[in-house]
Amino acid sequence: MTAYMDHKNLANETIDAKRRQEITDGVHRVLDTVAKATADAGREPGSAKLLAATKTRDVGEIMAAIDAGVRMIGENRPQEISAKAEGLIRHCADEGFDLGASVSPLKEGSNPEARTHIPFHLIGQLQSNKINKVLPYVDTIESVDSLETAEKIARRAVAHDITVGVLLEVNESGEESKSGCDPKHAIELAGQIGAIGGLRLEGLMTIGAHVDDEKRIREGFAHLRRTRDQILASGDAGTADCRELSMGMTHDMALAIAEGSTIVRVGTAIFGERAFI
Ligand SMILES: *Cc1c(COP(=O)(O)O)cnc(C)c1O
């Protein structure tokens, strides 16, 4: 168990009015930033979606973000998913949302057509012994960076008779601390992963370079976009859905949207600084 989980009850469901207001303001600010960056880039409104990165946040905080307009969430650690999923699914069901891969019990008299799906992604590294823990909850695993991991996820997906969305994570910055495959191998790997049964290759993911030089950060994002375009153009089996570009976080979301991001993953700008890493 990670140490910070001893200091905070992630299953907590009630937050005070001041905290709720902070999160509401954060969501509105980020949605404005995303809308403006999308318009500045001459792109269709809504073509860059907001994913709230919810690591270290509890159920009450995450529901406040959903109440304020967040329609996609991402967790980093299987242990956090286990701690929060039951509470999140129950609150979402009460509000007419289906969260992730879970199917909520329908309330009597409610119209299934009127329900909104909130995608639930895993955005952190996944050890193979935790795959079965997350499959009941997440729609998409964003952090697949090797054929080996993809095959392990696929075997369990097939055993559960489900299809799991995956994004191929690419280490565009080349920083050693970062996960992700070598950009040189991304196209070949995407073709191999797309061909595996039980998986649906939905796109590519990267973490922006940890530097001040905006030009360098943008180059990484632009390279990921070109890689995605080449994969789509290849016409290889299983690559036709490889459209998403998950790139951009609190400090570089506008740059990522300018370079074609379809999913920005934002934590700090919504919830404030993390007290635990
Ligand atoms: C934490 C995290 C984010 C969000 O980072 P912020 O800087 O807080 O916006 C995005 N992606 C991944 C993979 C993360 O771990």
The ligand as an SDF file (V2000), in Angstrom:
LIG
                    3D

 15 15  0  0  0  0  0  0  0  0999 V2000
   -0.8440   13.5230  -12.5430 C   0  0  0  0  0  0  0  0  0  0  0  0
   -0.9320   13.2760  -13.9910 C   0  0  0  0  0  0  0  0  0  0  0  0
   -1.5130   14.2130  -14.8510 C   0  0  0  0  0  0  0  0  0  0  0  0
   -2.0190   15.5740  -14.3980 C   0  0  0  0  0  0  0  0  0  0  0  0
   -0.9640   16.3730  -13.9650 O   0  0  0  0  0  0  0  0  0  0  0  0
   -1.1820   17.8940  -13.4990 P   0  0  0  0  0  0  0  0  0  0  0  0
    0.1300   18.5290  -13.7110 O   0  0  0  0  0  0  0  0  0  0  0  0
   -1.5750   17.8290  -12.0480 O   0  0  0  0  0  0  0  0  0  0  0  0
   -2.2540   18.4820  -14.3380 O   0  0  0  0  0  0  0  0  0  0  0  0
   -1.5930   13.8900  -16.1990 C   0  0  0  0  0  0  0  0  0  0  0  0
   -1.1320   12.7070  -16.6790 N   0  0  0  0  0  0  0  0  0  0  0  0
   -0.5660   11.7960  -15.8850 C   0  0  0  0  0  0  0  0  0  0  0  0
   -0.0730   10.5210  -16.4780 C   0  0  0  0  0  0  0  0  0  0  0  0
   -0.4390   12.0410  -14.5140 C   0  0  0  0  0  0  0  0  0  0  0  0
    0.1460   11.1350  -13.7360 O   0  0  0  0  0  0  0  0  0  0  0  0
  1  2  1  0
  2  3  1  0
  2 14  2  0
  3  4  1  0
  3 10  2  0
  4  5  1  0
  5  6  1  0
  6  7  2  0
  6  8  1  0
  6  9  1  0
 10 11  1  0
 11 12  2  0
 12 13  1  0
 12 14  1  0
 14 15  1  0
M  END
$$$$
